[in-house]
Amino acid sequence: MGFFPRTGSTAASAPRAATQSAGGGTLIVSPEQLEEALRSGNISAAGEAVTPERALRVAAVYGCVRLRCTGPATLPLDIKRRVDERTRADASDHFAYRLFRRRPNQWQKPHQFKRMMQAHVLLRGNAYALKVPGVRGTQALIPLHPGRVQTKQLDDLSIVHDWTRKDGKKIRLRQEEVFHLFGLTLDGITGVTPITYARETIGTSLAMGQYAGKVLGRGARVSGSLQTDNQLSETAYDRLKESTEEFRAGGDREGDFMILEEGLKYERISLSLADLEWIDAQKLSWAEIAMFYGVPPHMLGMTEKSTSWGTGIEEQRQGFLDFTAEDDFTMWEEGINADLIAEPDVYARFNRRAFVRGNIKARWAAYVNALQWGVYSPNKVLELEDENPREGGDIFYPPPNTAGDASAQSKDDDDEDDAAANRQR
């Protein structure tokens, strides 16, 4: 396959790809043909090119990616320091704290950066960011498009990333120069994306969506034929065409009668509801896509075959947090600890308590239990609620179980002795 620029008169139009007479292959003569050739390996059996951008046109794919990106993007990412075996403190002076709580680079906010990197993992299998060195550590993370990065493992087992710039120049980056995130992997150095293995399902959904649009766009509810043994005059034909178009447009004429002339007979051939039930098959492909991404179908609005009440939904939500969101959090935490933080006593951790920020009842029920059992002090609760401490609020209430209290145990023994004396009398 050769790449030739268009010159002369060919620049005014987009010629079609031509087959070479010698040597075979395809001659690429336009950017559109180059894009088509590069995407040809992603063609599904349904005839649809399934790329990350086109896959997002499927509502189920977009919904799954959006939901999977929400957790890492919205939960606070804390940078902690181990003071001793039992004490932890916020490492707000660490450069990683500034990157993930203030600004990862000059043009992105932490929420935008984390959401974009997570989307790259879900749609392309890998997410890359160039680490810009500074005096006190990495001073910025510059995102690299995964389609322009090729990860390799050399003979000495070291990892390198070959990055192709927009001008076509290739730059080799060492492993320590890149912040690399990936989830499921088959070779240990790069990740795979659900789109790779869900290509047929996504391609089928794309094809069904296009076909449904064409059917409905052509007026599936009009659907009839006009027959006559006579030849229509030009005037009658024009009138018939005009009235037919009015009926196809709907509006006030919807459900009205059509006046036929010149012996025309109407024969209904519209699609029945049974004929249109094939559209429901698209829900099956959506359920399969949800399975690929580990998202409960009810979170995509598919509640026909599952309960939408009470503990059923709550259990499914908890399953999503335990088996899907937790996997994403672990990927981020281990990636930051391995690629960005060199100090052994500093680590990154998502604040999972933030999941109940919007549920004030659940949040305060947890606080009450923590206060009752002496886990939190009142000032600790105020701190978690971003409120100022109060005087005398650093006390810890004793738990209701006082079995280990010596004075309480002595009182219990005295009560037993008094009871025994009364029985002897």
KOLKEBA-731490 format. One record per residue (C-alpha): x, y, z; residue in one letter; residue number from 1. Coordinates in steps of 0.2 Angstrom, whole numbers. Each point is the difference from the previous one (the first is absolute). Last residue first. Example, Ala and Ser with C-alpha at 12.3 -4.5 7.8 and 13.67 -1.06 7.14 Angstrom:
<atoms>
+-------+-------+-------+------+-----+
:     X :     Y :     Z : type : seq :
+-------+-------+-------+------+-----+
:    68 :    -5 :    36 :    S :   2 :
:    -6 :   -17 :     3 :    A :   1 :
+-------+-------+-------+------+-----+
</atoms>
This chain:
<atoms>
+-------+-------+-------+------+-----+
:     X :     Y :     Z : type : seq :
+-------+-------+-------+------+-----+
:  -165 :   -80 :   516 :    R : 425 :
:    12 :   -10 :   -11 :    Q : 424 :
:    -8 :     8 :   -16 :    R : 423 :
:     3 :    17 :     7 :    N : 422 :
:    18 :    -3 :     3 :    A : 421 :
:     2 :    -7 :   -18 :    A : 420 :
:    -8 :    16 :    -7 :    A : 419 :
:    11 :    11 :    10 :    D : 418 :
:    16 :    -9 :    -6 :    D : 417 :
:    -5 :     1 :   -18 :    E : 416 :
:    -3 :    19 :     1 :    D : 415 :
:    17 :     2 :     8 :    D : 414 :
:     8 :   -10 :   -14 :    D : 413 :
:    -8 :    11 :   -13 :    D : 412 :
:     6 :    16 :     9 :    K : 411 :
:    18 :    -7 :     0 :    S : 410 :
:    -2 :    -3 :   -19 :    Q : 409 :
:    -6 :    17 :    -3 :    A : 408 :
:    15 :     7 :    10 :    S : 407 :
:    12 :   -11 :   -10 :    A : 406 :
:    -7 :     5 :   -17 :    D : 405 :
:     3 :   -14 :   -13 :    G : 404 :
:   -18 :    -5 :    -1 :    A : 403 :
:    -5 :    18 :    -3 :    T : 402 :
:    -8 :    -2 :   -17 :    N : 401 :
:    -9 :    17 :    -3 :    P : 400 :
:    16 :     7 :    -7 :    P : 399 :
:     9 :    14 :     9 :    P : 398 :
:    -2 :    17 :    -8 :    Y : 397 :
:    16 :     7 :    -8 :    F : 396 :
:     4 :    18 :     5 :    I : 395 :
:     7 :    13 :   -13 :    D : 394 :
:   -16 :    10 :     0 :    G : 393 :
:     4 :    10 :    16 :    G : 392 :
:    -1 :    17 :    -9 :    E : 391 :
:    -7 :    -2 :   -18 :    R : 390 :
:     9 :    -4 :   -16 :    P : 389 :
:    -4 :     9 :   -16 :    N : 388 :
:   -11 :    -9 :   -14 :    E : 387 :
:     6 :    -9 :   -15 :    D : 386 :
:   -12 :   -15 :     3 :    E : 385 :
:    15 :   -11 :     3 :    L : 384 :
:     7 :    13 :    12 :    E : 383 :
:   -16 :     1 :     9 :    L : 382 :
:     0 :   -19 :     3 :    V : 381 :
:    18 :     1 :     6 :    K : 380 :
:    -5 :    14 :    12 :    N : 379 :
:   -14 :   -11 :     7 :    P : 378 :
:    13 :   -14 :     3 :    S : 377 :
:     0 :   -15 :   -11 :    Y : 376 :
:     3 :   -19 :     4 :    V : 375 :
:    -8 :     1 :    18 :    G : 374 :
:   -14 :   -13 :    -3 :    W : 373 :
:   -14 :    13 :     1 :    Q : 372 :
:    10 :    13 :   -10 :    L : 371 :
:     3 :   -12 :   -15 :    A : 370 :
:   -18 :    -7 :     1 :    N : 369 :
:    -7 :    18 :    -1 :    V : 368 :
:    12 :     5 :   -14 :    Y : 367 :
:    -6 :   -15 :   -10 :    A : 366 :
:   -18 :     5 :     2 :    A : 365 :
:     5 :    17 :    -5 :    W : 364 :
:     7 :    -5 :   -17 :    R : 363 :
:   -15 :   -12 :    -3 :    A : 362 :
:   -13 :    13 :     3 :    K : 361 :
:    10 :    14 :    -9 :    I : 360 :
:     1 :   -10 :   -16 :    N : 359 :
:     9 :    11 :   -13 :    G : 358 :
:    17 :    -2 :     8 :    R : 357 :
:    -2 :   -19 :     2 :    V : 356 :
:    13 :    -4 :   -13 :    F : 355 :
:    11 :    12 :     8 :    A : 354 :
:     5 :   -13 :    13 :    R : 353 :
:    11 :    -8 :   -13 :    R : 352 :
:    13 :    13 :     2 :    N : 351 :
:    12 :    -6 :   -14 :    F : 350 :
:    17 :    -4 :     6 :    R : 349 :
:    18 :     5 :    -5 :    A : 348 :
:    16 :    -4 :    10 :    Y : 347 :
:    14 :     8 :     9 :    V : 346 :
:    11 :   -10 :    12 :    D : 345 :
:    10 :    -9 :   -14 :    P : 344 :
:     5 :    16 :    -9 :    E : 343 :
:     1 :    -2 :   -19 :    A : 342 :
:   -17 :     6 :    -4 :    I : 341 :
:    -4 :     2 :   -19 :    L : 340 :
:     0 :   -17 :    -9 :    D : 339 :
:    -2 :   -13 :    13 :    A : 338 :
:   -11 :     9 :    13 :    N : 337 :
:   -10 :     9 :   -14 :    I : 336 :
:    -3 :   -16 :   -10 :    G : 335 :
:    -4 :   -10 :    16 :    E : 334 :
:   -14 :    13 :     5 :    E : 333 :
:    -7 :     2 :   -17 :    W : 332 :
:    -2 :   -19 :    -4 :    M : 331 :
:    -6 :    -3 :    18 :    T : 330 :
:   -14 :    14 :    -3 :    F : 329 :
:    -5 :    -8 :   -16 :    D : 328 :
:    -1 :   -18 :     7 :    D : 327 :
:   -11 :     8 :    15 :    E : 326 :
:   -12 :     7 :   -13 :    A : 325 :
:    -3 :   -16 :    -8 :    T : 324 :
:    -1 :   -14 :    13 :    F : 323 :
:    -5 :     8 :    16 :    D : 322 :
:    -8 :    16 :    -6 :    L : 321 :
:   -10 :    -9 :   -13 :    F : 320 :
:    -5 :   -13 :    12 :    G : 319 :
:    -6 :    13 :    12 :    Q : 318 :
:   -11 :     8 :   -13 :    R : 317 :
:    -7 :   -18 :    -4 :    Q : 316 :
:    -4 :    -2 :    19 :    E : 315 :
:    -8 :    17 :     1 :    E : 314 :
:   -11 :    -4 :   -15 :    I : 313 :
:    -6 :   -16 :     7 :    G : 312 :
:    -1 :     8 :    18 :    T : 311 :
:   -15 :    11 :    -5 :    G : 310 :
:    -8 :     1 :   -17 :    W : 309 :
:     5 :    -1 :   -18 :    S : 308 :
:     0 :   -19 :    -1 :    T : 307 :
:     8 :    -7 :   -16 :    S : 306 :
:    -6 :    -7 :   -17 :    K : 305 :
:    -8 :    16 :    -6 :    E : 304 :
:    12 :    12 :     9 :    T : 303 :
:    11 :     6 :   -14 :    M : 302 :
:     4 :    18 :     4 :    G : 301 :
:    19 :    -1 :    -2 :    L : 300 :
:     2 :    -2 :    19 :    M : 299 :
:   -13 :   -14 :     0 :    H : 298 :
:    12 :    -9 :   -12 :    P : 297 :
:    13 :    -2 :    14 :    P : 296 :
:    17 :     6 :    -7 :    V : 295 :
:    15 :   -12 :    -2 :    G : 294 :
:     5 :     7 :   -16 :    Y : 293 :
:    -2 :   -16 :   -11 :    F : 292 :
:   -16 :    -4 :     9 :    M : 291 :
:    -7 :    17 :    -4 :    A : 290 :
:     4 :    -3 :   -18 :    I : 289 :
:    -9 :   -16 :     1 :    E : 288 :
:   -15 :     8 :     7 :    A : 287 :
:     0 :    13 :   -14 :    W : 286 :
:     1 :   -14 :   -13 :    S : 285 :
:   -16 :    -7 :     8 :    L : 284 :
:    -8 :    17 :     0 :    K : 283 :
:     3 :     1 :   -19 :    Q : 282 :
:   -11 :   -16 :    -2 :    A : 281 :
:   -15 :    12 :     5 :    D : 280 :
:     2 :     8 :   -17 :    I : 279 :
:    -4 :   -17 :    -8 :    W : 278 :
:   -18 :     3 :     7 :    E : 277 :
:    -3 :    11 :   -15 :    L : 276 :
:    -8 :   -14 :   -10 :    D : 275 :
:   -11 :    -5 :    15 :    A : 274 :
:    -6 :    17 :     1 :    L : 273 :
:    -6 :    -1 :   -18 :    S : 272 :
:    10 :     8 :   -14 :    L : 271 :
:   -12 :     9 :   -12 :    S : 270 :
:    -6 :    -9 :   -15 :    I : 269 :
:   -17 :     8 :    -2 :    R : 268 :
:    -7 :     0 :   -17 :    E : 267 :
:    -8 :    16 :    -7 :    Y : 266 :
:    -9 :     0 :   -16 :    K : 265 :
:     1 :    13 :   -14 :    L : 264 :
:   -13 :     1 :   -13 :    G : 263 :
:     4 :    18 :    -6 :    E : 262 :
:    -2 :     7 :    17 :    E : 261 :
:     4 :    -3 :    18 :    L : 260 :
:    -5 :    11 :    15 :    I : 259 :
:    11 :    -3 :    15 :    M : 258 :
:    -9 :    -1 :    17 :    F : 257 :
:     7 :     8 :    16 :    D : 256 :
:    10 :   -10 :    13 :    G : 255 :
:    14 :    14 :     1 :    E : 254 :
:    -5 :    15 :   -11 :    R : 253 :
:     2 :    12 :    15 :    D : 252 :
:    19 :    -5 :     1 :    G : 251 :
:     6 :   -15 :   -10 :    G : 250 :
:    14 :     4 :   -13 :    A : 249 :
:    -4 :   -16 :    -9 :    R : 248 :
:   -18 :     5 :    -3 :    F : 247 :
:     5 :    16 :    -8 :    E : 246 :
:    13 :    -9 :   -11 :    E : 245 :
:   -14 :   -11 :    -6 :    T : 244 :
:   -11 :    15 :    -4 :    S : 243 :
:    13 :     8 :   -11 :    E : 242 :
:     4 :   -16 :    -9 :    K : 241 :
:   -18 :    -3 :    -4 :    L : 240 :
:    -3 :    18 :    -6 :    R : 239 :
:    16 :    -2 :   -11 :    D : 238 :
:    -6 :   -17 :    -7 :    Y : 237 :
:   -18 :     7 :    -3 :    A : 236 :
:     7 :    14 :   -10 :    T : 235 :
:    12 :   -11 :   -10 :    E : 234 :
:   -14 :   -12 :    -5 :    S : 233 :
:     1 :   -17 :     9 :    L : 232 :
:     0 :   -15 :   -11 :    Q : 231 :
:   -14 :   -12 :     3 :    N : 230 :
:     0 :   -17 :     9 :    D : 229 :
:     3 :     7 :    17 :    T : 228 :
:     9 :    -3 :    16 :    Q : 227 :
:     5 :    11 :    14 :    L : 226 :
:    12 :    -9 :    13 :    S : 225 :
:     1 :     1 :    19 :    G : 224 :
:    13 :     4 :    13 :    S : 223 :
:    -5 :    16 :     9 :    V : 222 :
:     6 :    -5 :    18 :    R : 221 :
:    17 :    -6 :    -6 :    A : 220 :
:     4 :    17 :    -7 :    G : 219 :
:    16 :     0 :    -9 :    R : 218 :
:     9 :     7 :    15 :    G : 217 :
:    -7 :   -14 :    11 :    L : 216 :
:     8 :   -13 :   -12 :    V : 215 :
:    16 :     9 :    -2 :    K : 214 :
:     2 :     3 :    19 :    G : 213 :
:    -3 :   -18 :     4 :    A : 212 :
:    13 :    -5 :   -13 :    Y : 211 :
:    13 :    12 :     8 :    Q : 210 :
:    -4 :    -6 :    17 :    G : 209 :
:     1 :   -18 :    -5 :    M : 208 :
:    17 :     2 :    -8 :    A : 207 :
:     7 :     9 :    15 :    L : 206 :
:    -7 :   -14 :    12 :    S : 205 :
:     7 :   -13 :   -11 :    T : 204 :
:    17 :     8 :    -1 :    G : 203 :
:     0 :     2 :    19 :    I : 202 :
:    -4 :   -19 :     3 :    T : 201 :
:    13 :    -5 :   -14 :    E : 200 :
:    13 :    12 :     8 :    R : 199 :
:    -2 :    -6 :    18 :    A : 198 :
:    17 :    -8 :     1 :    Y : 197 :
:    10 :    15 :    -5 :    T : 196 :
:   -13 :    12 :     6 :    I : 195 :
:     2 :    -7 :    18 :    P : 194 :
:    18 :     7 :     0 :    T : 193 :
:    17 :    -9 :     2 :    V : 192 :
:    14 :     7 :    10 :    G : 191 :
:    19 :     1 :    -4 :    T : 190 :
:    15 :    -7 :     9 :    I : 189 :
:    -5 :   -16 :     9 :    G : 188 :
:    -4 :   -10 :   -17 :    D : 187 :
:   -18 :    -4 :     2 :    L : 186 :
:    -6 :    16 :    10 :    T : 185 :
:   -15 :     5 :     9 :    L : 184 :
:     2 :    18 :     7 :    G : 183 :
:    12 :    13 :    -7 :    F : 182 :
:     8 :    16 :     7 :    L : 181 :
:    17 :     7 :    -5 :    H : 180 :
:     8 :    16 :     7 :    F : 179 :
:    15 :     1 :   -12 :    V : 178 :
:    18 :     6 :     3 :    E : 177 :
:     5 :   -15 :    11 :    E : 176 :
:    -4 :   -12 :   -14 :    Q : 175 :
:    12 :     8 :   -12 :    R : 174 :
:    -7 :    11 :   -14 :    L : 173 :
:     5 :    -3 :   -19 :    R : 172 :
:    -5 :    15 :   -11 :    I : 171 :
:    -7 :    -2 :   -17 :    K : 170 :
:    -2 :    15 :   -12 :    K : 169 :
:   -16 :     0 :   -10 :    G : 168 :
:    -4 :    18 :     2 :    D : 167 :
:   -14 :    -4 :    12 :    K : 166 :
:    12 :   -10 :    11 :    R : 165 :
:     2 :   -18 :     0 :    T : 164 :
:     4 :    -8 :    17 :    W : 163 :
:    11 :   -16 :     2 :    D : 162 :
:    -2 :    -5 :    18 :    H : 161 :
:    14 :   -11 :     8 :    V : 160 :
:    -1 :   -14 :    13 :    I : 159 :
:    16 :    -9 :     5 :    S : 158 :
:     0 :   -19 :    -1 :    L : 157 :
:    19 :     0 :    -6 :    D : 156 :
:    -7 :    -6 :   -17 :    D : 155 :
:   -11 :    15 :    -1 :    L : 154 :
:   -18 :     1 :     5 :    Q : 153 :
:   -11 :    11 :   -11 :    K : 152 :
:   -14 :    13 :     2 :    T : 151 :
:    -6 :     9 :   -16 :    Q : 150 :
:    -7 :    18 :     3 :    V : 149 :
:    -9 :    10 :   -13 :    R : 148 :
:   -17 :    -8 :     2 :    G : 147 :
:     1 :     1 :    19 :    P : 146 :
:     0 :    20 :    -2 :    H : 145 :
:    13 :     7 :    12 :    L : 144 :
:    -6 :     9 :    16 :    P : 143 :
:    13 :    13 :     7 :    I : 142 :
:     2 :    -3 :    19 :    L : 141 :
:     8 :    15 :     8 :    A : 140 :
:    13 :     5 :    14 :    Q : 139 :
:     7 :   -18 :     3 :    T : 138 :
:    12 :     1 :    14 :    G : 137 :
:     7 :    14 :    11 :    R : 136 :
:    11 :     9 :   -12 :    V : 135 :
:   -11 :    -5 :   -15 :    G : 134 :
:    -2 :   -14 :   -13 :    P : 133 :
:   -14 :     0 :   -12 :    V : 132 :
:    -8 :   -17 :     1 :    K : 131 :
:    -8 :    -5 :   -17 :    L : 130 :
:   -18 :    -7 :     2 :    A : 129 :
:    -6 :   -17 :    -7 :    Y : 128 :
:   -17 :    -9 :     1 :    A : 127 :
:    -2 :   -18 :    -7 :    N : 126 :
:   -14 :   -11 :    -5 :    G : 125 :
:    -6 :    11 :   -14 :    R : 124 :
:   -18 :     3 :     5 :    L : 123 :
:    -1 :    -4 :    19 :    L : 122 :
:    18 :     5 :     3 :    V : 121 :
:    -1 :    16 :   -10 :    H : 120 :
:   -16 :     4 :     9 :    A : 119 :
:     9 :    -1 :    17 :    Q : 118 :
:    13 :    12 :    -6 :    M : 117 :
:   -13 :    12 :    -6 :    M : 116 :
:   -10 :    -1 :    16 :    R : 115 :
:    16 :     2 :    11 :    K : 114 :
:     6 :    15 :   -10 :    F : 113 :
:   -17 :     9 :     0 :    Q : 112 :
:    -3 :    -2 :    19 :    H : 111 :
:    18 :     5 :     3 :    P : 110 :
:    -2 :    16 :   -10 :    K : 109 :
:     8 :     2 :   -17 :    Q : 108 :
:     9 :    14 :    -9 :    W : 107 :
:    17 :     3 :     9 :    Q : 106 :
:     3 :   -18 :     6 :    N : 105 :
:    -6 :   -12 :    14 :    P : 104 :
:    -7 :    15 :     9 :    R : 103 :
:    -7 :     1 :    18 :    R : 102 :
:    -4 :   -16 :     9 :    R : 101 :
:     8 :   -13 :   -11 :    F : 100 :
:    16 :     9 :    -5 :    L :  99 :
:     1 :    10 :    16 :    R :  98 :
:    -1 :   -15 :    11 :    Y :  97 :
:    12 :    -9 :   -11 :    A :  96 :
:    13 :    14 :     3 :    F :  95 :
:     0 :    -4 :    19 :    H :  94 :
:    -3 :    14 :    12 :    D :  93 :
:   -18 :    -5 :     3 :    S :  92 :
:     6 :   -17 :     7 :    A :  91 :
:   -16 :    -3 :    10 :    D :  90 :
:     4 :    -9 :    16 :    A :  89 :
:     0 :   -18 :     6 :    R :  88 :
:     4 :    -8 :    17 :    T :  87 :
:     0 :   -18 :     5 :    R :  86 :
:    17 :    -7 :    -5 :    E :  85 :
:     8 :    17 :    -1 :    D :  84 :
:    -2 :    17 :    -9 :    V :  83 :
:    -6 :    -9 :   -16 :    R :  82 :
:    -4 :    13 :   -13 :    R :  81 :
:   -16 :     2 :   -10 :    K :  80 :
:    -4 :     7 :   -17 :    I :  79 :
:   -19 :     0 :    -1 :    D :  78 :
:   -10 :    -2 :   -17 :    L :  77 :
:   -17 :     8 :     3 :    P :  76 :
:   -13 :   -10 :    -9 :    L :  75 :
:    -7 :     9 :   -16 :    T :  74 :
:    11 :    -6 :   -14 :    A :  73 :
:     4 :   -17 :     6 :    P :  72 :
:   -18 :    -5 :     3 :    G :  71 :
:    -8 :     9 :   -15 :    T :  70 :
:    10 :    -8 :   -13 :    C :  69 :
:    -8 :   -17 :     1 :    R :  68 :
:   -17 :     8 :    -1 :    L :  67 :
:     4 :    10 :   -15 :    R :  66 :
:     9 :   -15 :    -9 :    V :  65 :
:   -15 :   -11 :     3 :    C :  64 :
:   -13 :    13 :    -5 :    G :  63 :
:    10 :     4 :   -16 :    Y :  62 :
:     1 :   -18 :    -4 :    V :  61 :
:   -18 :    -3 :     3 :    A :  60 :
:    -6 :    15 :   -10 :    A :  59 :
:    10 :    -6 :   -16 :    V :  58 :
:     8 :    16 :    -7 :    R :  57 :
:    15 :    -3 :    11 :    L :  56 :
:     5 :   -15 :   -10 :    A :  55 :
:     3 :    12 :   -15 :    R :  54 :
:    13 :     9 :    10 :    E :  53 :
:     8 :   -15 :     7 :    P :  52 :
:     1 :    -8 :   -18 :    T :  51 :
:   -12 :   -14 :    -6 :    V :  50 :
:    -1 :     1 :   -19 :    A :  49 :
:   -17 :    -7 :    -4 :    E :  48 :
:    -3 :   -14 :   -13 :    G :  47 :
:   -11 :   -11 :    12 :    A :  46 :
:    15 :   -12 :     1 :    A :  45 :
:    10 :    14 :     8 :    S :  44 :
:    13 :    11 :    -8 :    I :  43 :
:    14 :     5 :    11 :    N :  42 :
:    14 :    -5 :   -11 :    G :  41 :
:    -6 :    11 :   -14 :    S :  40 :
:     2 :    15 :    12 :    R :  39 :
:    18 :     4 :    -7 :    L :  38 :
:    -7 :    -1 :   -18 :    A :  37 :
:   -15 :    11 :     3 :    E :  36 :
:    11 :    13 :     8 :    E :  35 :
:    12 :    -1 :   -15 :    L :  34 :
:   -14 :     1 :   -12 :    Q :  33 :
:    -7 :    16 :     8 :    E :  32 :
:    18 :     8 :     0 :    P :  31 :
:     0 :    -2 :   -19 :    S :  30 :
:    11 :   -10 :   -13 :    V :  29 :
:     3 :   -17 :     8 :    I :  28 :
:     5 :   -13 :   -13 :    L :  27 :
:    -6 :   -17 :     5 :    T :  26 :
:    10 :   -16 :     0 :    G :  25 :
:     6 :    -9 :   -16 :    G :  24 :
:    19 :    -1 :    -5 :    G :  23 :
:    -3 :     7 :   -17 :    A :  22 :
:   -17 :     7 :    -6 :    S :  21 :
:    -4 :     9 :    16 :    Q :  20 :
:   -18 :     0 :     6 :    T :  19 :
:    -7 :    17 :     0 :    A :  18 :
:    -8 :     9 :    15 :    A :  17 :
:   -14 :    12 :    -6 :    R :  16 :
:     5 :    18 :    -4 :    P :  15 :
:    -5 :    14 :    12 :    A :  14 :
:    -2 :    16 :   -11 :    S :  13 :
:     9 :    16 :    -2 :    A :  12 :
:    17 :    -7 :     5 :    A :  11 :
:     0 :   -11 :   -15 :    T :  10 :
:     2 :    15 :   -12 :    S :   9 :
:    18 :     2 :     5 :    G :   8 :
:     7 :   -10 :    14 :    T :   7 :
:    -7 :   -13 :    13 :    R :   6 :
:    12 :    -7 :    12 :    P :   5 :
:     5 :   -19 :    -2 :    F :   4 :
:     0 :   -13 :    14 :    F :   3 :
:     5 :   -17 :    -6 :    G :   2 :
:    -8 :   -17 :     5 :    M :   1 :
+-------+-------+-------+------+-----+
</atoms>
